[in-house]
Amino acid sequence: ERVGLMDFTGFSKYDISGPDAGTFLERICANRLSTRENGVALTHTLTENGRIFGEMTVTRLAEDRYYVLSAALAEIRDLDFFEKSLNEDEDVTISNVSESRGVLVVAGPLARKLLTPLTDASLENDHFQWLTAQEITLAGVPLRALRVKYMGELGWELHPEISDLEALYDAVWEVGQPLGAANIGLYAVNSLRIEKAYHGWGAELTNELNMLEAGMERFVRFEKEAFVGREATLKAREDGLGWEMIYFEVDATDSDIRGAEPVFSGNQCVGVTTSGGYGHRCGKSLGFATIRTGSTAPGDRLEVKLLGARHALTLLVRRIG
């Protein structure tokens, strides 16, 4: 209802540049990169057998310069993946800048109202669209501002040099107090992303599934000539999928889904939850699960086992993407 501030410096961050940077990233990403300068694309890296490897946002700062963000836990793993994916003839420089840049998230309906007095840059929709980035100065701090957020609300990620993060936070906090700004954490983020039915890497997006089984086909561009995992993903579509993702409300009492709880149809276990939680905005207990394709029929009663008791599921979306 107001605006929240969050230190998301834990993001893994990479500057990838050089004459072949664009073609290199297109080859290892299932989605297309943005073709416009300062465009932001959400994309995924896959294994050769088509399983989900990682999730990243790729910002096109220039034709030969990209800013890549991935999960905090994947910093060294993703860096290793980038370096091993390079061909010998590709002129690409990969720099791990995870510890040199901070990230301050400002999100909520009043985010624009909070940030506007701190910058000369226009933050209006016509000048700063969703899924774009700009290099601006805010509260006297030069930074990369990305209009993208995991919570389904208006918001920006502010990426200053790490040495400027404290001063930036202090300035944003001071201006935000009359607006009711508050510090928020990962539980708040998780609650909001689940309400929005956003998938989570490491939960819905794991190497146990391909992008089709995870309901993420809209992020796969098969029209590209080649990308890692393309042929295996196409083959999986032709052969038939073993799993499908569902999103649901659960008739919970004093506990919510955390992940790895069994899902039943009658006495048969047909799947397992991947993540869930309480949606404080909608007042519902929500969750995701993967179930075996063909194990249920329309009208079947599904239940999840929480703390030894079964609770009914109300299916909201099947194979969400």
C-alpha positions in Angstrom: 0.0 0.0 0.0 3.0 2.3 0.5 6.6 1.7 -0.3 9.3 -0.7 0.9 13.1 -0.5 0.9 15.3 -3.6 0.7 19.0 -4.2 0.5 19.3 -6.8 -2.4 23.1 -6.4 -2.7 23.4 -10.2 -2.6 22.5 -10.4 -6.3 25.2 -11.9 -8.4 26.3 -9.2 -10.9 28.4 -9.4 -14.1 29.5 -6.9 -16.7 29.8 -8.8 -20.0 31.3 -6.8 -22.9 33.1 -7.0 -26.2 32.3 -7.2 -29.9 30.8 -10.8 -29.5 29.0 -10.2 -26.1 25.6 -10.1 -27.7 26.0 -13.2 -29.8 27.5 -15.1 -26.9 24.6 -14.3 -24.6 22.0 -15.1 -27.3 23.7 -18.5 -27.6 23.5 -19.4 -23.9 20.1 -17.9 -23.2 16.7 -19.5 -24.1 14.9 -16.1 -24.4 15.9 -13.3 -26.8 17.8 -10.4 -25.4 16.3 -6.9 -25.7 17.1 -5.3 -29.1 16.7 -1.7 -27.7 19.4 0.1 -25.8 18.8 -0.1 -22.1 16.2 -2.8 -22.5 15.9 -5.5 -19.8 15.1 -9.2 -20.6 14.3 -12.0 -18.2 16.0 -15.2 -19.6 17.1 -18.6 -18.5 20.1 -20.8 -19.1 19.5 -24.4 -19.8 21.6 -27.6 -19.7 22.4 -29.5 -22.9 19.5 -31.9 -22.0 17.1 -29.1 -21.7 16.8 -28.8 -18.0 16.6 -25.4 -16.2 20.1 -24.3 -15.1 19.7 -20.6 -14.1 17.7 -17.5 -14.3 19.0 -14.0 -15.2 18.0 -10.5 -16.2 20.2 -9.2 -19.0 20.3 -5.4 -19.5 21.6 -4.1 -22.9 23.6 -1.0 -21.9 25.0 -0.7 -25.4 25.6 -2.9 -28.5 28.7 -4.4 -27.0 28.0 -4.0 -23.2 25.6 -5.9 -21.0 24.8 -6.0 -17.3 23.7 -9.5 -16.1 22.1 -10.3 -12.7 21.5 -13.8 -11.3 20.7 -15.4 -8.0 23.0 -14.7 -5.0 23.6 -18.4 -4.4 24.7 -18.9 -8.1 27.5 -16.4 -8.2 30.5 -18.7 -8.7 28.5 -21.4 -10.5 27.1 -18.9 -13.1 30.5 -17.3 -13.5 32.0 -20.7 -14.2 29.2 -21.5 -16.7 29.8 -18.2 -18.6 33.6 -18.8 -18.8 33.2 -22.5 -19.9 30.6 -21.5 -22.5 32.9 -19.1 -24.3 34.2 -20.2 -27.7 37.8 -19.7 -28.4 37.1 -17.3 -31.2 34.7 -15.1 -29.3 35.9 -11.7 -28.1 34.1 -11.3 -24.8 35.2 -10.0 -21.4 33.3 -11.3 -18.3 33.8 -9.3 -15.1 32.3 -10.4 -11.8 31.2 -7.1 -10.2 29.1 -8.7 -7.4 31.1 -7.1 -4.6 31.6 -3.7 -6.2 28.0 -2.8 -6.8 25.2 -2.6 -4.2 21.5 -3.0 -4.8 18.7 -1.0 -3.1 15.2 -2.0 -4.1 12.5 0.6 -3.8 9.1 -0.9 -4.5 5.4 -0.2 -3.9 2.6 2.1 -5.2 4.5 5.2 -3.8 7.9 4.3 -5.2 7.8 7.0 -8.0 6.6 9.6 -5.5 9.5 8.8 -3.2 12.3 8.8 -5.8 11.2 11.8 -7.9 12.4 14.5 -5.6 15.9 12.9 -5.5 16.7 13.0 -9.2 16.5 15.3 -12.3 15.7 12.2 -14.4 12.0 11.7 -15.3 10.6 8.5 -13.8 7.3 8.8 -15.6 6.1 5.9 -17.8 6.7 7.8 -21.0 10.4 8.4 -20.1 11.2 5.3 -17.9 9.2 2.3 -19.1 8.9 -1.1 -17.4 11.8 -3.5 -18.3 14.2 -0.7 -19.1 17.3 0.7 -17.4 18.9 4.1 -17.2 22.2 5.4 -15.8 21.0 8.3 -13.6 22.1 10.3 -10.6 19.8 10.0 -7.5 20.5 11.9 -4.2 23.9 12.9 -5.8 24.8 9.2 -6.3 25.5 8.0 -9.9 23.9 4.6 -10.4 22.2 2.1 -12.7 18.4 2.2 -12.2 16.4 -0.8 -13.5 12.7 -0.6 -13.6 12.0 -4.3 -12.8 10.8 -6.0 -9.7 10.0 -9.5 -8.4 7.0 -8.4 -6.4 4.5 -7.4 -9.1 4.4 -3.8 -7.9 5.8 -0.5 -9.2 9.5 -0.4 -8.3 13.1 0.2 -9.2 16.4 -1.6 -8.5 19.1 1.0 -7.8 22.6 -0.3 -8.5 25.3 2.2 -7.1 28.9 1.6 -6.4 29.0 -0.3 -3.1 30.8 2.6 -1.4 27.8 4.9 -2.1 25.1 2.4 -0.9 24.9 3.7 2.6 24.5 7.4 1.6 21.9 6.4 -1.0 19.9 4.4 1.6 20.0 7.3 4.1 18.7 9.8 1.5 15.9 7.5 0.3 14.9 6.6 3.9 14.7 10.2 4.9 12.5 11.3 2.0 10.4 8.1 2.4 9.3 8.6 6.0 6.4 11.0 5.3 5.2 8.4 2.8 5.3 5.6 5.4 8.4 3.9 3.9 9.4 0.7 5.7 12.3 -1.8 5.5 11.2 -5.1 4.0 12.8 -8.5 3.8 12.7 -11.8 1.8 9.5 -13.1 3.5 7.6 -10.0 2.3 9.0 -10.4 -1.2 8.1 -14.1 -1.2 4.6 -13.4 -0.1 4.1 -10.9 -2.9 5.7 -12.9 -5.7 3.5 -15.9 -4.7 0.4 -13.8 -4.9 1.6 -12.7 -8.4 2.2 -16.4 -9.3 5.9 -15.6 -10.1 8.1 -18.7 -10.3 11.1 -18.9 -8.0 14.5 -20.2 -9.1 15.5 -23.1 -6.9 11.8 -23.9 -6.2 9.7 -24.0 -9.4 12.7 -23.6 -11.6 15.1 -26.4 -11.0 17.1 -28.9 -13.1 14.5 -31.5 -12.4 12.2 -29.9 -15.0 12.5 -28.4 -18.4 11.0 -25.0 -19.3 7.8 -26.6 -20.7 7.1 -28.7 -17.6 7.7 -25.6 -15.5 5.1 -23.6 -17.5 7.7 -21.2 -18.8 7.4 -21.8 -22.6 6.8 -18.1 -23.2 10.4 -17.4 -22.2 11.8 -19.9 -24.8 12.4 -18.6 -28.3 12.5 -21.7 -30.5 12.8 -19.4 -33.6 16.4 -18.7 -32.6 18.7 -20.8 -34.8 20.5 -22.2 -31.8 20.8 -21.9 -28.0 22.0 -24.4 -25.4 19.2 -26.9 -24.7 17.1 -26.0 -27.7 17.0 -29.4 -29.4 16.4 -31.3 -26.1 13.5 -29.0 -25.2 12.0 -29.5 -28.6 12.3 -33.3 -28.3 10.7 -33.1 -24.8 7.7 -31.3 -26.4 7.4 -34.0 -29.1 7.8 -36.9 -26.7 5.4 -35.6 -24.1 6.0 -34.0 -20.8 6.3 -36.0 -17.6 5.3 -33.1 -15.2 3.2 -30.0 -15.1 3.1 -27.0 -12.8 0.0 -26.0 -10.9 -0.8 -22.9 -8.8 -3.5 -23.1 -6.2 -5.1 -21.9 -3.0 -5.0 -24.3 0.0 -7.6 -24.6 2.7 -5.0 -24.1 5.4 -5.5 -23.5 9.1 -2.4 -22.6 11.1 0.3 -23.6 8.6 1.3 -22.8 5.0 3.2 -24.6 2.3 6.9 -24.4 2.4 7.8 -26.9 -0.3 8.3 -30.7 -0.6 4.9 -31.5 0.8 3.1 -34.4 -1.0 0.0 -33.7 -3.2 -2.7 -36.4 -3.3 -5.5 -37.4 -5.5 -7.5 -39.8 -3.4 -4.9 -42.3 -1.9 -2.4 -41.7 -4.8 0.5 -39.3 -4.4 0.5 -37.4 -7.7 3.1 -34.7 -7.0 5.0 -32.5 -4.6 4.8 -28.8 -3.7 7.6 -26.6 -4.7 6.9 -23.4 -2.7 4.1 -21.5 -1.0 3.1 -19.1 1.7 0.4 -16.8 3.0 -0.6 -13.9 0.7 -1.1 -11.0 3.1 -2.6 -8.8 0.4 -5.3 -11.3 -0.7 -5.7 -13.1 2.6 -5.2 -16.6 1.1 -2.7 -19.5 1.6 -1.2 -20.1 -1.8 1.3 -22.6 -3.4 2.9 -24.2 -6.4 3.3 -27.9 -7.1 4.5 -30.2 -9.8 2.2 -33.2 -10.6 2.6 -36.1 -12.9 1.1 -35.4 -16.3 -2.1 -37.5 -16.7 -2.3 -38.4 -13.1 -5.5 -36.3 -12.5 -8.7 -35.6 -14.4 -10.9 -32.5 -14.3 -13.0 -32.5 -11.1 -10.6 -34.7 -9.1 -10.2 -33.6 -5.5 -6.6 -32.7 -4.8 -5.1 -32.4 -1.3 -1.8 -31.5 0.3 -0.5 -32.9 3.5 0.6 -30.2 6.0 1.9 -31.2 9.4 0.2 -34.6 9.2 -3.2 -33.4 8.1 -4.6 -33.2 4.6 -6.0 -29.9 3.2 -8.0 -29.4 0.1 -6.5 -27.5 -2.9 -8.4 -25.2 -5.2 -6.7 -25.1 -8.5 -6.2 -21.6 -9.8 -3.9 -22.1 -12.8 -2.5 -25.2 -14.6 0.9 -25.0 -16.4 1.3 -21.4 -15.6 3.9 -19.5 -17.6 
